[in-house]
Amino acid sequence: MPKLKTNKGLVKRMKVSKGGKLLRKQAGKSHLNSGLSPKRRRQLRRTAQVAAGFRRRIKRALGSAFTTR
């Protein structure tokens, strides 16, 4: 069976913590932010964990990048 290719776009968007958790940026911060409250804009700066249902699929798409990062 051939090797799985790493999804390079996903590698750029994900970060793996030391404990092995997958971290991502939150959506909704690119434009039209003037309508958001300052509190909401501040909260969107933080990274979020990937939901449990997506973890297995994303780890497979990251391939070897998941273990080396």
PDB file of N, CA, C and O in Angstrom, chain B, residues numbered from 101:
ATOM      1  N   MET B 101       0.847  -1.183   0.000  1.00  0.00           N
ATOM      2  CA  MET B 101       0.000   0.000   0.000  1.00  0.00           C
ATOM      3  C   MET B 101       0.896   1.251   0.000  1.00  0.00           C
ATOM      4  O   MET B 101       1.874   1.309   0.745  1.00  0.00           O
ATOM      5  N   PRO B 102       0.563   2.254  -0.836  1.00  0.00           N
ATOM      6  CA  PRO B 102       1.415   3.447  -0.894  1.00  0.00           C
ATOM      7  C   PRO B 102       1.286   4.315   0.354  1.00  0.00           C
ATOM      8  O   PRO B 102       0.333   4.200   1.125  1.00  0.00           O
ATOM      9  N   LYS B 103       2.267   5.178   0.523  1.00  0.00           N
ATOM     10  CA  LYS B 103       2.249   6.095   1.652  1.00  0.00           C
ATOM     11  C   LYS B 103       1.130   7.111   1.483  1.00  0.00           C
ATOM     12  O   LYS B 103       0.754   7.448   0.360  1.00  0.00           O
ATOM     13  N   LEU B 104       0.596   7.598   2.600  1.00  0.00           N
ATOM     14  CA  LEU B 104      -0.424   8.641   2.552  1.00  0.00           C
ATOM     15  C   LEU B 104       0.254   9.994   2.381  1.00  0.00           C
ATOM     16  O   LEU B 104       1.277  10.268   3.009  1.00  0.00           O
ATOM     17  N   LYS B 105      -0.315  10.826   1.539  1.00  0.00           N
ATOM     18  CA  LYS B 105       0.232  12.171   1.358  1.00  0.00           C
ATOM     19  C   LYS B 105      -0.269  13.087   2.461  1.00  0.00           C
ATOM     20  O   LYS B 105      -1.415  12.984   2.898  1.00  0.00           O
ATOM     21  N   THR B 106       0.592  13.973   2.901  1.00  0.00           N
ATOM     22  CA  THR B 106       0.231  14.962   3.906  1.00  0.00           C
ATOM     23  C   THR B 106      -0.532  16.088   3.235  1.00  0.00           C
ATOM     24  O   THR B 106      -0.124  16.569   2.178  1.00  0.00           O
ATOM     25  N   ASN B 107      -1.630  16.513   3.831  1.00  0.00           N
ATOM     26  CA  ASN B 107      -2.383  17.656   3.318  1.00  0.00           C
ATOM     27  C   ASN B 107      -1.678  18.928   3.778  1.00  0.00           C
ATOM     28  O   ASN B 107      -1.791  19.327   4.937  1.00  0.00           O
ATOM     29  N   LYS B 108      -0.945  19.563   2.855  1.00  0.00           N
ATOM     30  CA  LYS B 108      -0.094  20.702   3.205  1.00  0.00           C
ATOM     31  C   LYS B 108      -0.898  21.917   3.662  1.00  0.00           C
ATOM     32  O   LYS B 108      -0.435  22.671   4.517  1.00  0.00           O
ATOM     33  N   GLY B 109      -2.094  22.120   3.108  1.00  0.00           N
ATOM     34  CA  GLY B 109      -2.935  23.234   3.529  1.00  0.00           C
ATOM     35  C   GLY B 109      -3.363  23.082   4.975  1.00  0.00           C
ATOM     36  O   GLY B 109      -3.455  24.060   5.718  1.00  0.00           O
ATOM     37  N   LEU B 110      -3.620  21.849   5.362  1.00  0.00           N
ATOM     38  CA  LEU B 110      -4.039  21.570   6.733  1.00  0.00           C
ATOM     39  C   LEU B 110      -2.882  21.733   7.704  1.00  0.00           C
ATOM     40  O   LEU B 110      -3.077  22.174   8.837  1.00  0.00           O
ATOM     41  N   VAL B 111      -1.673  21.379   7.266  1.00  0.00           N
ATOM     42  CA  VAL B 111      -0.486  21.527   8.117  1.00  0.00           C
ATOM     43  C   VAL B 111      -0.288  22.991   8.491  1.00  0.00           C
ATOM     44  O   VAL B 111       0.107  23.302   9.615  1.00  0.00           O
ATOM     45  N   LYS B 112      -0.568  23.897   7.535  1.00  0.00           N
ATOM     46  CA  LYS B 112      -0.385  25.330   7.784  1.00  0.00           C
ATOM     47  C   LYS B 112      -1.445  25.892   8.736  1.00  0.00           C
ATOM     48  O   LYS B 112      -1.221  26.922   9.372  1.00  0.00           O
ATOM     49  N   ARG B 113      -2.579  25.231   8.833  1.00  0.00           N
ATOM     50  CA  ARG B 113      -3.681  25.737   9.648  1.00  0.00           C
ATOM     51  C   ARG B 113      -3.748  25.124  11.041  1.00  0.00           C
ATOM     52  O   ARG B 113      -4.402  25.677  11.925  1.00  0.00           O
ATOM     53  N   MET B 114      -3.096  24.011  11.247  1.00  0.00           N
ATOM     54  CA  MET B 114      -3.165  23.294  12.519  1.00  0.00           C
ATOM     55  C   MET B 114      -1.856  23.403  13.276  1.00  0.00           C
ATOM     56  O   MET B 114      -0.787  23.586  12.693  1.00  0.00           O
ATOM     57  N   LYS B 115      -1.968  23.286  14.589  1.00  0.00           N
ATOM     58  CA  LYS B 115      -0.796  23.226  15.442  1.00  0.00           C
ATOM     59  C   LYS B 115      -1.042  22.096  16.422  1.00  0.00           C
ATOM     60  O   LYS B 115      -2.142  21.960  16.957  1.00  0.00           O
ATOM     61  N   VAL B 116      -0.026  21.289  16.656  1.00  0.00           N
ATOM     62  CA  VAL B 116      -0.147  20.185  17.592  1.00  0.00           C
ATOM     63  C   VAL B 116       0.542  20.591  18.889  1.00  0.00           C
ATOM     64  O   VAL B 116       1.715  20.964  18.886  1.00  0.00           O
ATOM     65  N   SER B 117      -0.192  20.517  19.996  1.00  0.00           N
ATOM     66  CA  SER B 117       0.381  20.891  21.289  1.00  0.00           C
ATOM     67  C   SER B 117       1.292  19.774  21.787  1.00  0.00           C
ATOM     68  O   SER B 117       1.320  18.685  21.213  1.00  0.00           O
ATOM     69  N   LYS B 118       2.034  20.048  22.851  1.00  0.00           N
ATOM     70  CA  LYS B 118       2.939  19.037  23.391  1.00  0.00           C
ATOM     71  C   LYS B 118       2.178  17.803  23.863  1.00  0.00           C
ATOM     72  O   LYS B 118       2.700  16.689  23.815  1.00  0.00           O
ATOM     73  N   GLY B 119       0.969  18.001  24.311  1.00  0.00           N
ATOM     74  CA  GLY B 119       0.157  16.876  24.778  1.00  0.00           C
ATOM     75  C   GLY B 119      -0.530  16.119  23.658  1.00  0.00           C
ATOM     76  O   GLY B 119      -1.220  15.130  23.907  1.00  0.00           O
ATOM     77  N   GLY B 120      -0.344  16.580  22.407  1.00  0.00           N
ATOM     78  CA  GLY B 120      -0.933  15.890  21.262  1.00  0.00           C
ATOM     79  C   GLY B 120      -2.295  16.413  20.855  1.00  0.00           C
ATOM     80  O   GLY B 120      -2.951  15.820  19.999  1.00  0.00           O
ATOM     81  N   LYS B 121      -2.738  17.522  21.457  1.00  0.00           N
ATOM     82  CA  LYS B 121      -4.035  18.093  21.087  1.00  0.00           C
ATOM     83  C   LYS B 121      -3.882  18.931  19.824  1.00  0.00           C
ATOM     84  O   LYS B 121      -2.846  19.558  19.604  1.00  0.00           O
ATOM     85  N   LEU B 122      -4.908  18.933  19.011  1.00  0.00           N
ATOM     86  CA  LEU B 122      -4.895  19.707  17.773  1.00  0.00           C
ATOM     87  C   LEU B 122      -5.518  21.071  18.034  1.00  0.00           C
ATOM     88  O   LEU B 122      -6.635  21.162  18.542  1.00  0.00           O
ATOM     89  N   LEU B 123      -4.794  22.130  17.687  1.00  0.00           N
ATOM     90  CA  LEU B 123      -5.268  23.486  17.898  1.00  0.00           C
ATOM     91  C   LEU B 123      -5.498  24.161  16.554  1.00  0.00           C
ATOM     92  O   LEU B 123      -4.764  23.918  15.596  1.00  0.00           O
ATOM     93  N   ARG B 124      -6.526  25.014  16.487  1.00  0.00           N
ATOM     94  CA  ARG B 124      -6.871  25.722  15.256  1.00  0.00           C
ATOM     95  C   ARG B 124      -7.236  27.161  15.580  1.00  0.00           C
ATOM     96  O   ARG B 124      -7.533  27.492  16.728  1.00  0.00           O
ATOM     97  N   LYS B 125      -7.213  28.019  14.554  1.00  0.00           N
ATOM     98  CA  LYS B 125      -7.666  29.393  14.742  1.00  0.00           C
ATOM     99  C   LYS B 125      -9.185  29.413  14.652  1.00  0.00           C
ATOM    100  O   LYS B 125      -9.790  28.553  14.011  1.00  0.00           O
ATOM    101  N   GLN B 126      -9.790  30.390  15.293  1.00  0.00           N
ATOM    102  CA  GLN B 126     -11.241  30.491  15.251  1.00  0.00           C
ATOM    103  C   GLN B 126     -11.686  31.255  14.011  1.00  0.00           C
ATOM    104  O   GLN B 126     -10.992  32.155  13.538  1.00  0.00           O
ATOM    105  N   ALA B 127     -12.836  30.890  13.498  1.00  0.00           N
ATOM    106  CA  ALA B 127     -13.392  31.528  12.307  1.00  0.00           C
ATOM    107  C   ALA B 127     -14.084  32.833  12.685  1.00  0.00           C
ATOM    108  O   ALA B 127     -14.427  33.045  13.848  1.00  0.00           O
ATOM    109  N   GLY B 128     -14.287  33.707  11.698  1.00  0.00           N
ATOM    110  CA  GLY B 128     -15.062  34.917  11.907  1.00  0.00           C
ATOM    111  C   GLY B 128     -14.241  36.127  12.294  1.00  0.00           C
ATOM    112  O   GLY B 128     -14.775  37.052  12.905  1.00  0.00           O
ATOM    113  N   LYS B 129     -12.970  36.153  11.962  1.00  0.00           N
ATOM    114  CA  LYS B 129     -12.115  37.266  12.373  1.00  0.00           C
ATOM    115  C   LYS B 129     -11.487  37.988  11.176  1.00  0.00           C
ATOM    116  O   LYS B 129     -10.724  38.933  11.376  1.00  0.00           O
ATOM    117  N   SER B 130     -11.782  37.576   9.949  1.00  0.00           N
ATOM    118  CA  SER B 130     -11.076  38.132   8.796  1.00  0.00           C
ATOM    119  C   SER B 130     -11.587  39.509   8.362  1.00  0.00           C
ATOM    120  O   SER B 130     -10.782  40.376   8.023  1.00  0.00           O
ATOM    121  N   HIS B 131     -12.893  39.729   8.365  1.00  0.00           N
ATOM    122  CA  HIS B 131     -13.424  41.029   7.957  1.00  0.00           C
ATOM    123  C   HIS B 131     -14.810  41.233   8.567  1.00  0.00           C
ATOM    124  O   HIS B 131     -15.370  40.320   9.175  1.00  0.00           O
ATOM    125  N   LEU B 132     -15.354  42.435   8.401  1.00  0.00           N
ATOM    126  CA  LEU B 132     -16.650  42.818   8.991  1.00  0.00           C
ATOM    127  C   LEU B 132     -16.625  42.718  10.521  1.00  0.00           C
ATOM    128  O   LEU B 132     -17.587  42.267  11.142  1.00  0.00           O
ATOM    129  N   ASN B 133     -15.513  43.143  11.108  1.00  0.00           N
ATOM    130  CA  ASN B 133     -15.370  43.048  12.554  1.00  0.00           C
ATOM    131  C   ASN B 133     -15.905  44.260  13.305  1.00  0.00           C
ATOM    132  O   ASN B 133     -16.024  44.227  14.530  1.00  0.00           O
ATOM    133  N   SER B 134     -16.221  45.309  12.594  1.00  0.00           N
ATOM    134  CA  SER B 134     -16.688  46.513  13.290  1.00  0.00           C
ATOM    135  C   SER B 134     -18.034  46.277  13.968  1.00  0.00           C
ATOM    136  O   SER B 134     -18.362  46.949  14.945  1.00  0.00           O
ATOM    137  N   GLY B 135     -18.807  45.339  13.462  1.00  0.00           N
ATOM    138  CA  GLY B 135     -20.098  45.020  14.065  1.00  0.00           C
ATOM    139  C   GLY B 135     -19.977  44.161  15.308  1.00  0.00           C
ATOM    140  O   GLY B 135     -20.930  44.030  16.076  1.00  0.00           O
ATOM    141  N   LEU B 136     -18.812  43.582  15.505  1.00  0.00           N
ATOM    142  CA  LEU B 136     -18.614  42.719  16.672  1.00  0.00           C
ATOM    143  C   LEU B 136     -18.265  43.564  17.897  1.00  0.00           C
ATOM    144  O   LEU B 136     -17.681  44.643  17.791  1.00  0.00           O
ATOM    145  N   SER B 137     -18.637  43.044  19.042  1.00  0.00           N
ATOM    146  CA  SER B 137     -18.275  43.749  20.273  1.00  0.00           C
ATOM    147  C   SER B 137     -16.787  43.531  20.537  1.00  0.00           C
ATOM    148  O   SER B 137     -16.221  42.536  20.084  1.00  0.00           O
ATOM    149  N   PRO B 138     -16.150  44.442  21.258  1.00  0.00           N
ATOM    150  CA  PRO B 138     -14.737  44.264  21.579  1.00  0.00           C
ATOM    151  C   PRO B 138     -14.462  42.947  22.310  1.00  0.00           C
ATOM    152  O   PRO B 138     -13.424  42.318  22.104  1.00  0.00           O
ATOM    153  N   LYS B 139     -15.389  42.545  23.152  1.00  0.00           N
ATOM    154  CA  LYS B 139     -15.227  41.288  23.886  1.00  0.00           C
ATOM    155  C   LYS B 139     -15.182  40.104  22.920  1.00  0.00           C
ATOM    156  O   LYS B 139     -14.376  39.188  23.087  1.00  0.00           O
ATOM    157  N   ARG B 140     -16.054  40.130  21.907  1.00  0.00           N
ATOM    158  CA  ARG B 140     -16.105  39.026  20.939  1.00  0.00           C
ATOM    159  C   ARG B 140     -14.824  38.978  20.099  1.00  0.00           C
ATOM    160  O   ARG B 140     -14.284  37.903  19.839  1.00  0.00           O
ATOM    161  N   ARG B 141     -14.349  40.142  19.681  1.00  0.00           N
ATOM    162  CA  ARG B 141     -13.107  40.201  18.898  1.00  0.00           C
ATOM    163  C   ARG B 141     -11.932  39.666  19.710  1.00  0.00           C
ATOM    164  O   ARG B 141     -11.067  38.968  19.180  1.00  0.00           O
ATOM    165  N   ARG B 142     -11.910  39.995  20.980  1.00  0.00           N
ATOM    166  CA  ARG B 142     -10.854  39.532  21.869  1.00  0.00           C
ATOM    167  C   ARG B 142     -10.920  38.009  22.038  1.00  0.00           C
ATOM    168  O   ARG B 142      -9.892  37.333  22.042  1.00  0.00           O
ATOM    169  N   GLN B 143     -12.119  37.488  22.175  1.00  0.00           N
ATOM    170  CA  GLN B 143     -12.290  36.045  22.356  1.00  0.00           C
ATOM    171  C   GLN B 143     -11.889  35.264  21.106  1.00  0.00           C
ATOM    172  O   GLN B 143     -11.398  34.140  21.205  1.00  0.00           O
ATOM    173  N   LEU B 144     -12.099  35.857  19.938  1.00  0.00           N
ATOM    174  CA  LEU B 144     -11.776  35.175  18.680  1.00  0.00           C
ATOM    175  C   LEU B 144     -10.268  35.088  18.435  1.00  0.00           C
ATOM    176  O   LEU B 144      -9.831  34.325  17.573  1.00  0.00           O
ATOM    177  N   ARG B 145      -9.475  35.850  19.171  1.00  0.00           N
ATOM    178  CA  ARG B 145      -8.019  35.782  19.015  1.00  0.00           C
ATOM    179  C   ARG B 145      -7.452  34.450  19.499  1.00  0.00           C
ATOM    180  O   ARG B 145      -6.428  33.984  19.001  1.00  0.00           O
ATOM    181  N   ARG B 146      -8.123  33.847  20.466  1.00  0.00           N
ATOM    182  CA  ARG B 146      -7.607  32.618  21.068  1.00  0.00           C
ATOM    183  C   ARG B 146      -7.701  31.436  20.108  1.00  0.00           C
ATOM    184  O   ARG B 146      -8.532  31.419  19.200  1.00  0.00           O
ATOM    185  N   THR B 147      -6.836  30.453  20.327  1.00  0.00           N
ATOM    186  CA  THR B 147      -6.931  29.227  19.543  1.00  0.00           C
ATOM    187  C   THR B 147      -7.971  28.325  20.185  1.00  0.00           C
ATOM    188  O   THR B 147      -8.248  28.424  21.380  1.00  0.00           O
ATOM    189  N   ALA B 148      -8.539  27.448  19.376  1.00  0.00           N
ATOM    190  CA  ALA B 148      -9.540  26.519  19.867  1.00  0.00           C
ATOM    191  C   ALA B 148      -9.074  25.099  19.560  1.00  0.00           C
ATOM    192  O   ALA B 148      -8.265  24.883  18.658  1.00  0.00           O
ATOM    193  N   GLN B 149      -9.588  24.146  20.312  1.00  0.00           N
ATOM    194  CA  GLN B 149      -9.265  22.752  20.044  1.00  0.00           C
ATOM    195  C   GLN B 149     -10.167  22.222  18.951  1.00  0.00           C
ATOM    196  O   GLN B 149     -11.307  22.664  18.805  1.00  0.00           O
ATOM    197  N   VAL B 150      -9.660  21.280  18.190  1.00  0.00           N
ATOM    198  CA  VAL B 150     -10.459  20.624  17.157  1.00  0.00           C
ATOM    199  C   VAL B 150     -11.464  19.710  17.853  1.00  0.00           C
ATOM    200  O   VAL B 150     -11.130  19.032  18.824  1.00  0.00           O
ATOM    201  N   ALA B 151     -12.703  19.699  17.348  1.00  0.00           N
ATOM    202  CA  ALA B 151     -13.753  18.886  17.941  1.00  0.00           C
ATOM    203  C   ALA B 151     -13.409  17.401  17.846  1.00  0.00           C
ATOM    204  O   ALA B 151     -12.712  16.969  16.928  1.00  0.00           O
ATOM    205  N   ALA B 152     -13.897  16.645  18.789  1.00  0.00           N
ATOM    206  CA  ALA B 152     -13.557  15.222  18.891  1.00  0.00           C
ATOM    207  C   ALA B 152     -13.919  14.441  17.634  1.00  0.00           C
ATOM    208  O   ALA B 152     -13.200  13.517  17.254  1.00  0.00           O
ATOM    209  N   GLY B 153     -15.009  14.795  16.992  1.00  0.00           N
ATOM    210  CA  GLY B 153     -15.447  14.073  15.798  1.00  0.00           C
ATOM    211  C   GLY B 153     -14.535  14.237  14.598  1.00  0.00           C
ATOM    212  O   GLY B 153     -14.550  13.404  13.692  1.00  0.00           O
ATOM    213  N   PHE B 154     -13.741  15.303  14.577  1.00  0.00           N
ATOM    214  CA  PHE B 154     -12.850  15.567  13.445  1.00  0.00           C
ATOM    215  C   PHE B 154     -11.415  15.104  13.689  1.00  0.00           C
ATOM    216  O   PHE B 154     -10.633  15.006  12.743  1.00  0.00           O
ATOM    217  N   ARG B 155     -11.060  14.821  14.934  1.00  0.00           N
ATOM    218  CA  ARG B 155      -9.655  14.546  15.277  1.00  0.00           C
ATOM    219  C   ARG B 155      -9.040  13.420  14.464  1.00  0.00           C
ATOM    220  O   ARG B 155      -7.943  13.570  13.926  1.00  0.00           O
ATOM    221  N   ARG B 156      -9.726  12.310  14.372  1.00  0.00           N
ATOM    222  CA  ARG B 156      -9.179  11.141  13.676  1.00  0.00           C
ATOM    223  C   ARG B 156      -8.922  11.447  12.207  1.00  0.00           C
ATOM    224  O   ARG B 156      -7.885  11.077  11.657  1.00  0.00           O
ATOM    225  N   ARG B 157      -9.879  12.129  11.576  1.00  0.00           N
ATOM    226  CA  ARG B 157      -9.758  12.469  10.163  1.00  0.00           C
ATOM    227  C   ARG B 157      -8.602  13.444   9.920  1.00  0.00           C
ATOM    228  O   ARG B 157      -7.869  13.310   8.940  1.00  0.00           O
ATOM    229  N   ILE B 158      -8.443  14.416  10.808  1.00  0.00           N
ATOM    230  CA  ILE B 158      -7.382  15.412  10.651  1.00  0.00           C
ATOM    231  C   ILE B 158      -6.016  14.802  10.924  1.00  0.00           C
ATOM    232  O   ILE B 158      -5.055  15.115  10.221  1.00  0.00           O
ATOM    233  N   LYS B 159      -5.907  13.936  11.929  1.00  0.00           N
ATOM    234  CA  LYS B 159      -4.632  13.280  12.212  1.00  0.00           C
ATOM    235  C   LYS B 159      -4.177  12.459  11.010  1.00  0.00           C
ATOM    236  O   LYS B 159      -2.987  12.407  10.700  1.00  0.00           O
ATOM    237  N   ARG B 160      -5.115  11.831  10.347  1.00  0.00           N
ATOM    238  CA  ARG B 160      -4.769  11.029   9.169  1.00  0.00           C
ATOM    239  C   ARG B 160      -4.336  11.934   8.017  1.00  0.00           C
ATOM    240  O   ARG B 160      -3.395  11.605   7.295  1.00  0.00           O
ATOM    241  N   ALA B 161      -5.010  13.065   7.837  1.00  0.00           N
ATOM    242  CA  ALA B 161      -4.655  14.001   6.762  1.00  0.00           C
ATOM    243  C   ALA B 161      -3.302  14.662   7.027  1.00  0.00           C
ATOM    244  O   ALA B 161      -2.575  14.981   6.087  1.00  0.00           O
ATOM    245  N   LEU B 162      -2.960  14.871   8.304  1.00  0.00           N
ATOM    246  CA  LEU B 162      -1.664  15.446   8.640  1.00  0.00           C
ATOM    247  C   LEU B 162      -0.537  14.447   8.424  1.00  0.00           C
ATOM    248  O   LEU B 162       0.595  14.841   8.141  1.00  0.00           O
ATOM    249  N   GLY B 163      -0.830  13.177   8.552  1.00  0.00           N
ATOM    250  CA  GLY B 163       0.163  12.133   8.302  1.00  0.00           C
ATOM    251  C   GLY B 163       1.369  12.262   9.210  1.00  0.00           C
ATOM    252  O   GLY B 163       1.232  12.367  10.429  1.00  0.00           O
ATOM    253  N   SER B 164       2.558  12.255   8.609  1.00  0.00           N
ATOM    254  CA  SER B 164       3.791  12.310   9.395  1.00  0.00           C
ATOM    255  C   SER B 164       3.985  13.669  10.041  1.00  0.00           C
ATOM    256  O   SER B 164       4.718  13.783  11.023  1.00  0.00           O
ATOM    257  N   ALA B 165       3.335  14.718   9.504  1.00  0.00           N
ATOM    258  CA  ALA B 165       3.457  16.056  10.079  1.00  0.00           C
ATOM    259  C   ALA B 165       2.852  16.092  11.486  1.00  0.00           C
ATOM    260  O   ALA B 165       3.244  16.920  12.308  1.00  0.00           O
ATOM    261  N   PHE B 166       1.916  15.211  11.758  1.00  0.00           N
ATOM    262  CA  PHE B 166       1.287  15.168  13.082  1.00  0.00           C
ATOM    263  C   PHE B 166       2.291  14.722  14.142  1.00  0.00           C
ATOM    264  O   PHE B 166       2.279  15.232  15.263  1.00  0.00           O
ATOM    265  N   THR B 167       3.146  13.789  13.798  1.00  0.00           N
ATOM    266  CA  THR B 167       4.090  13.260  14.788  1.00  0.00           C
ATOM    267  C   THR B 167       5.326  14.120  14.928  1.00  0.00           C
ATOM    268  O   THR B 167       5.942  14.147  15.993  1.00  0.00           O
ATOM    269  N   THR B 168       5.709  14.840  13.850  1.00  0.00           N
ATOM    270  CA  THR B 168       6.954  15.606  13.900  1.00  0.00           C
ATOM    271  C   THR B 168       6.790  17.008  14.441  1.00  0.00           C
ATOM    272  O   THR B 168       7.775  17.595  14.889  1.00  0.00           O
ATOM    273  N   ARG B 169       5.585  17.581  14.424  1.00  0.00           N
ATOM    274  CA  ARG B 169       5.393  18.959  14.875  1.00  0.00           C
ATOM    275  C   ARG B 169       5.220  19.053  16.354  1.00  0.00           C
ATOM    276  O   ARG B 169       5.047  20.149  16.887  1.00  0.00           O
TER     277      ARG B 169
END
